[in-house]
Amino acid sequence: MNCFLNRCRVEIVSQMLLSVKKMASKTHIRSNVGLNCIQINEYLDYVLNRRLMKLVEYDEKAFYKITKKGIMFLNYYADLETLGL
């Protein structure tokens, strides 16, 4: 999805969801998507509040995992990309 020169919110959210298809830490997501500390916190709040991903604990550490709603989002996003939007 072309959002002119900068990435749009939809593109960033889709990149975040792709990076947590199995499970990922906040640091992993941040480095994969290319966000700074402030941005990752804002975007994590955004996707968690919309239930596109969820926070899970494993070995007393916090990880993020995509939800069914997040998978649906990625499917719709892929459909839009095939249209060239």
C-alpha distances in whole Angstrom, upper triangle without the diagonal:
4,6,9,11,11,9,9,11,9,7,10,12,10,12,15,15,15,17,20,20,24,25,24,26,24,25,23,20,20,21,18,15,17,18,22,24,24,20,21,23,21,18,21,23,20,19,22,23,21,22,19,21,25,27,30,33,34,37,37,34,30,27,24,23,21,22,22,20,17,17,17,14,12,13,12,8,9,10,8,6,9,9,7,6
4,5,8,9,8,8,11,10,9,12,14,13,14,17,18,18,20,22,23,27,27,26,27,26,26,24,21,21,21,19,16,17,18,22,25,24,20,21,24,22,19,22,24,21,21,25,25,23,25,22,24,27,29,32,35,36,39,39,36,32,30,27,26,24,25,25,23,21,21,20,17,16,17,15,12,13,14,11,9,12,12,8,7
4,6,6,6,6,9,9,8,11,13,13,14,17,18,18,20,23,24,27,28,26,27,25,25,24,21,20,21,19,16,16,17,20,23,21,18,19,22,19,17,21,22,19,19,23,24,22,24,21,23,27,29,32,35,36,39,38,35,32,29,26,26,24,25,26,23,21,22,21,18,17,19,17,13,15,16,13,12,15,14,12,9
4,6,7,9,12,13,12,14,17,17,17,20,21,21,23,26,27,30,30,29,29,27,27,26,23,22,22,21,18,18,18,21,24,23,20,21,24,22,20,23,25,22,23,26,27,25,28,25,27,30,32,35,37,39,42,41,37,34,32,29,29,27,29,29,27,24,25,25,21,20,22,20,17,18,19,16,14,17,16,13,11
4,7,9,13,14,12,13,17,17,17,19,22,21,22,25,27,30,30,28,28,26,25,24,22,20,20,19,16,15,16,18,22,21,18,20,23,21,19,23,25,22,23,27,27,26,28,26,27,30,31,34,37,38,40,40,36,33,31,29,29,27,30,31,28,25,26,26,23,22,24,22,19,20,22,19,17,20,20,16,15
4,6,10,12,10,10,14,15,14,16,19,19,20,22,24,27,27,25,25,22,22,21,19,17,17,16,13,12,13,15,18,17,14,16,19,17,16,19,21,19,19,23,24,23,25,22,24,27,28,31,33,35,37,36,33,30,28,25,26,24,27,28,26,23,24,24,21,20,22,21,17,19,21,18,17,20,20,17,15
4,7,8,6,7,10,11,10,13,15,15,16,19,21,24,24,22,22,20,20,19,16,15,16,14,11,11,11,14,17,16,13,14,17,15,13,16,18,16,16,20,21,20,22,19,20,23,25,28,30,32,34,34,30,27,25,22,22,21,23,24,22,19,20,21,17,16,19,18,14,16,18,15,14,18,18,15,13
4,5,5,6,9,10,11,13,14,16,17,19,21,24,24,22,23,20,21,20,17,16,18,16,12,13,13,16,18,17,13,14,17,14,12,15,16,14,14,18,18,17,19,17,19,22,24,27,30,31,34,34,30,27,24,22,22,20,21,22,20,17,19,19,15,15,17,16,13,15,17,14,14,17,17,15,12
4,5,5,6,9,10,11,12,14,15,17,19,22,21,20,20,18,19,19,15,15,17,15,12,13,12,15,16,15,11,12,14,11,9,12,13,10,11,14,15,13,16,14,15,18,20,24,27,29,32,31,27,24,22,19,19,17,18,20,17,14,17,17,13,13,16,15,12,15,17,15,15,18,19,17,14
4,6,5,6,9,10,11,12,14,16,17,20,20,19,21,19,20,19,15,16,18,16,12,15,14,17,19,18,14,14,16,14,11,13,14,11,11,14,15,13,15,12,14,18,20,23,26,28,31,31,28,24,22,18,18,15,16,17,14,12,14,13,10,10,13,11,8,11,13,11,11,15,15,15,12
4,5,5,6,9,10,11,12,15,16,19,19,18,20,18,19,17,14,14,15,13,10,12,13,16,18,18,14,14,17,15,12,14,16,13,12,16,17,16,17,14,15,19,21,24,27,28,31,31,27,24,21,18,18,16,17,18,16,13,14,15,11,10,13,12,9,11,13,11,10,14,15,14,12
4,5,5,6,9,10,11,13,15,18,17,16,16,14,15,14,11,11,12,10,7,9,9,13,15,14,10,10,13,12,8,11,13,11,10,14,16,15,16,13,14,17,18,21,24,25,28,28,24,21,18,16,16,14,17,18,16,13,15,16,12,11,15,15,11,14,16,15,14,18,19,17,15
4,5,5,6,9,10,11,13,16,15,14,15,14,15,14,11,12,14,12,9,12,11,14,16,15,12,10,12,11,7,9,11,9,7,11,13,11,12,9,10,13,16,19,22,23,26,26,23,19,16,13,13,11,13,15,13,9,12,13,9,9,13,13,10,13,15,14,14,18,19,18,16
4,5,5,6,9,10,11,14,15,14,16,15,17,15,11,13,15,12,9,13,13,17,18,18,15,13,16,15,11,12,15,12,10,13,15,13,13,10,11,15,17,19,22,24,27,27,24,20,17,14,13,11,13,14,12,9,10,11,8,6,10,10,7,9,12,12,11,15,16,16,15
4,5,5,6,9,10,14,14,13,14,13,14,12,9,10,11,8,6,10,11,15,16,17,14,12,15,15,11,12,15,14,12,15,17,16,16,12,12,15,17,19,22,23,26,26,22,19,16,13,13,12,14,16,15,11,12,14,11,9,13,14,11,12,15,15,13,16,19,17,17
4,5,5,7,9,12,11,10,11,10,11,10,6,8,10,8,6,10,10,13,14,15,12,9,12,12,9,9,12,11,9,11,14,13,13,10,9,12,13,16,18,19,22,22,19,16,13,10,10,9,12,15,14,10,12,14,12,10,14,15,13,14,18,17,16,20,22,21,20
4,5,5,6,10,10,10,12,12,14,12,9,12,13,11,10,13,14,17,18,18,15,13,15,15,11,10,13,12,9,11,14,12,11,8,7,11,13,15,18,19,22,22,19,16,13,9,8,6,9,11,11,7,8,11,9,8,11,13,11,12,16,16,16,18,21,20,19
4,6,6,9,10,10,13,13,15,12,9,12,13,10,9,13,15,18,19,20,17,15,17,18,14,14,17,16,13,15,18,16,15,11,11,13,15,17,19,20,23,24,20,18,14,11,10,8,11,13,13,9,9,12,11,8,11,13,11,11,15,16,15,17,20,20,19
4,6,8,8,7,10,10,11,8,6,9,10,7,8,11,13,16,17,18,16,13,16,17,13,13,16,16,13,15,18,17,16,13,11,13,14,15,17,17,20,21,17,15,12,9,9,9,13,15,15,12,12,15,14,12,15,17,15,15,19,19,18,21,23,23,22
4,5,5,5,8,10,11,9,7,11,12,10,11,14,15,17,18,19,17,14,15,17,13,12,15,15,12,12,16,15,13,10,8,10,11,11,14,14,17,18,15,12,9,6,5,6,10,12,13,10,11,14,13,12,15,17,16,16,20,21,20,22,25,25,24
4,6,8,12,13,15,12,11,15,15,13,14,17,18,21,21,23,20,17,19,20,16,15,18,17,14,15,18,17,14,11,9,11,13,13,16,16,19,20,17,15,11,9,6,6,9,11,12,9,8,12,12,10,13,16,15,15,18,20,19,21,24,24,24
4,7,11,13,15,12,12,16,16,14,16,19,20,22,22,24,22,19,20,22,19,16,19,20,16,16,20,19,16,13,11,12,12,11,13,13,16,17,15,13,10,9,6,7,10,12,15,12,12,15,16,14,16,19,19,19,22,24,23,24,27,28,28
4,7,10,12,10,10,13,14,13,15,18,18,20,19,21,20,16,17,19,17,14,17,18,15,14,18,18,15,13,10,10,9,9,10,10,13,14,12,10,6,6,5,8,11,14,16,13,14,17,17,16,19,21,20,21,24,25,25,27,30,30,29
4,7,8,6,7,10,11,10,12,15,15,17,16,18,17,13,15,17,15,12,16,17,14,14,18,18,16,14,11,11,10,10,11,11,13,14,11,9,5,5,7,10,13,16,17,14,15,19,18,17,20,22,21,21,25,26,25,27,30,29,29
4,5,5,6,9,10,11,12,14,14,14,13,16,15,11,12,15,14,11,14,16,15,14,18,19,17,16,12,12,9,10,10,10,12,12,8,7,5,6,9,12,15,19,20,17,18,22,21,20,23,25,23,24,28,28,27,30,32,32,31
4,5,5,6,9,10,11,12,11,11,10,12,11,8,9,12,11,9,12,14,13,13,16,17,16,15,12,12,10,12,12,13,15,14,10,8,7,7,11,13,16,20,20,17,19,22,20,19,23,24,23,24,27,27,26,29,32,31,29
4,5,5,6,8,10,10,10,10,9,12,12,9,11,14,13,12,15,17,16,16,20,21,20,18,15,16,14,15,15,15,16,16,12,11,10,11,14,16,19,23,23,20,21,24,23,21,25,26,24,25,29,29,27,30,33,31,30
4,5,5,6,9,10,11,12,12,15,14,11,13,16,14,13,16,18,16,16,20,21,19,17,15,15,14,15,15,15,17,17,13,12,10,10,12,14,18,21,21,18,19,22,21,19,22,24,22,23,26,26,25,28,30,29,28
4,6,5,6,8,8,11,11,13,11,8,11,13,11,10,13,14,12,14,17,17,17,14,12,13,13,14,16,16,19,18,15,12,10,9,11,12,15,19,18,15,16,19,17,16,20,21,19,20,23,23,22,25,27,26,25
4,6,5,6,5,7,8,10,9,6,9,11,10,10,13,14,14,15,18,19,19,16,15,16,15,17,18,19,21,20,16,14,12,12,14,15,19,22,21,18,19,22,20,18,22,23,20,22,25,25,23,26,28,27,26
4,6,5,7,9,10,13,12,10,13,15,13,14,17,18,17,19,22,22,22,19,17,19,18,19,20,20,22,22,18,16,14,14,16,17,21,24,23,20,21,24,22,20,23,25,22,22,26,25,24,27,29,27,26
4,6,8,11,13,15,13,11,15,16,14,14,17,18,16,18,21,21,20,17,16,18,18,19,20,21,23,23,19,17,15,14,15,15,19,21,21,17,18,21,19,17,20,21,18,19,23,22,20,23,25,24,23
4,6,9,12,13,10,9,13,13,11,12,15,15,14,16,19,19,19,16,15,17,18,20,22,22,25,24,21,18,16,14,15,15,18,21,20,16,17,20,17,15,19,20,16,17,21,20,18,21,23,22,21
4,7,10,12,9,9,13,14,12,13,17,17,16,19,21,21,22,19,18,20,20,22,24,24,26,26,22,20,18,17,18,19,22,24,23,20,21,23,20,19,22,23,20,21,24,23,21,24,26,24,23
4,7,8,6,6,9,10,9,11,14,14,14,17,19,19,20,18,17,19,19,21,23,24,26,25,21,18,17,16,18,18,21,24,23,19,22,23,20,19,23,23,20,22,25,24,22,26,27,25,24
4,6,5,6,9,10,11,12,14,15,16,18,20,21,22,20,19,20,20,22,23,24,26,24,21,19,18,17,20,21,24,27,25,22,25,27,24,23,27,27,24,26,29,27,26,30,31,29,27
4,6,5,7,9,10,11,13,14,16,17,18,20,21,20,19,19,18,20,21,22,24,22,18,16,16,16,19,21,23,27,25,22,25,27,24,24,28,28,25,28,31,29,28,32,33,31,30
4,6,5,6,9,10,11,13,15,16,17,19,20,20,19,19,18,21,22,24,26,24,20,18,18,17,20,21,23,27,25,22,25,27,24,24,28,28,25,27,30,29,28,32,33,31,29
4,5,5,6,8,10,10,12,14,15,17,18,17,16,18,17,21,22,24,26,24,21,18,17,16,19,19,21,24,22,19,22,24,20,21,24,24,21,24,27,25,24,28,29,27,25
4,5,5,6,8,10,10,12,14,15,16,15,14,15,14,17,19,20,23,21,17,14,14,12,15,16,18,21,20,17,20,22,19,19,23,23,20,23,26,25,24,28,29,27,25
4,6,5,6,9,10,10,12,14,15,15,14,14,13,16,18,20,22,20,17,14,14,13,16,16,18,22,20,18,21,23,20,21,24,24,22,25,28,27,27,30,31,30,28
4,6,5,6,9,10,11,13,14,14,14,15,15,18,20,23,25,23,20,17,16,15,17,17,19,21,19,17,21,22,19,20,23,23,21,24,26,25,25,28,29,28,25
4,5,5,6,8,10,11,12,11,11,13,13,17,19,22,24,23,20,16,15,13,14,14,16,18,16,14,17,18,15,16,20,19,17,20,23,21,21,25,26,25,22
4,5,5,6,8,10,10,10,9,10,10,13,16,18,21,19,16,13,12,9,11,12,13,17,15,13,16,18,15,16,20,20,18,21,24,23,23,27,28,27,25
4,6,5,6,9,10,10,10,10,11,15,17,20,23,21,18,14,14,12,14,14,15,18,16,14,18,19,17,18,22,21,20,23,25,24,25,28,29,29,26
4,6,5,6,9,9,10,11,13,17,19,22,25,24,21,17,16,13,14,13,14,16,14,12,16,16,14,16,19,18,17,20,22,21,22,25,26,26,23
4,5,5,6,5,6,8,11,14,17,20,23,22,19,16,14,11,11,10,10,13,10,9,12,13,11,13,16,16,15,18,20,19,20,23,24,24,22
4,5,5,6,6,6,8,12,15,18,21,20,17,13,12,9,10,10,10,13,11,10,14,15,13,15,18,18,18,21,23,23,24,27,28,28,26
4,5,8,9,9,11,15,18,21,24,22,20,17,16,13,14,13,12,14,12,12,16,16,14,17,20,19,19,22,24,23,25,28,28,29,26
4,6,8,10,13,16,19,22,26,25,22,19,17,14,13,12,10,12,9,9,13,12,11,14,16,15,16,19,20,20,22,24,25,26,23
4,5,7,10,13,16,19,23,22,20,16,15,11,10,9,7,9,7,7,11,11,11,13,16,16,16,19,21,21,22,25,26,27,25
4,7,10,13,17,19,23,22,20,16,14,10,9,6,6,7,5,4,8,9,8,10,12,13,13,16,17,18,19,22,23,24,22
4,7,10,13,15,19,19,16,13,10,7,5,4,5,8,8,6,9,11,11,12,15,16,16,18,20,21,21,24,26,26,24
4,6,10,13,16,16,14,10,8,6,5,6,7,10,10,9,12,14,14,15,18,19,19,21,24,24,25,28,29,30,28
4,7,10,13,12,10,7,6,5,6,9,10,14,14,13,15,18,18,18,21,23,22,24,27,27,28,30,32,33,31
4,7,10,10,8,6,5,6,7,10,11,15,16,15,17,20,20,20,23,25,25,26,29,30,30,32,35,35,34
4,7,6,5,5,6,8,10,14,15,18,20,19,20,23,24,24,26,28,28,29,32,33,33,36,38,38,37
4,5,5,7,7,10,11,15,17,20,22,20,22,25,25,25,27,30,29,30,33,34,34,36,39,39,38
4,5,8,10,13,15,19,20,24,26,24,25,29,29,28,31,33,33,34,37,38,37,40,42,42,41
4,7,10,13,15,19,21,24,26,24,26,29,29,29,32,34,33,34,37,38,38,40,43,43,41
4,7,10,13,17,19,22,24,22,24,27,26,26,29,31,30,31,35,35,35,37,40,39,38
4,7,10,14,16,19,20,18,21,24,23,23,26,28,27,28,31,32,32,34,37,36,35
4,7,10,13,17,18,15,17,20,20,19,23,25,24,25,28,29,28,31,33,33,32
4,7,10,13,14,12,14,17,16,16,19,21,20,21,25,25,25,28,30,30,28
4,7,10,11,9,11,14,14,14,16,19,18,19,22,23,23,25,28,28,27
4,7,8,6,7,10,10,10,13,15,15,16,19,20,20,22,24,25,24
4,5,5,6,9,10,11,13,14,15,17,19,20,21,23,25,26,25
4,5,5,6,9,10,11,13,14,15,17,19,20,21,23,25,24
4,5,5,6,9,10,11,12,14,15,17,18,20,22,23,21
4,5,5,6,9,10,10,12,14,15,16,19,20,21,20
4,5,5,6,9,10,11,13,14,15,17,19,20,19
4,5,5,6,9,10,11,13,14,16,17,19,18
4,5,5,6,9,10,11,12,14,16,17,15
4,5,5,6,9,10,10,12,14,15,15
4,5,5,6,9,10,11,13,15,14
4,5,5,6,9,10,11,13,12
4,5,5,6,9,10,11,10
4,5,5,6,9,10,10
4,5,5,7,9,9
4,5,5,7,6
4,5,5,6
4,5,8
4,6
4
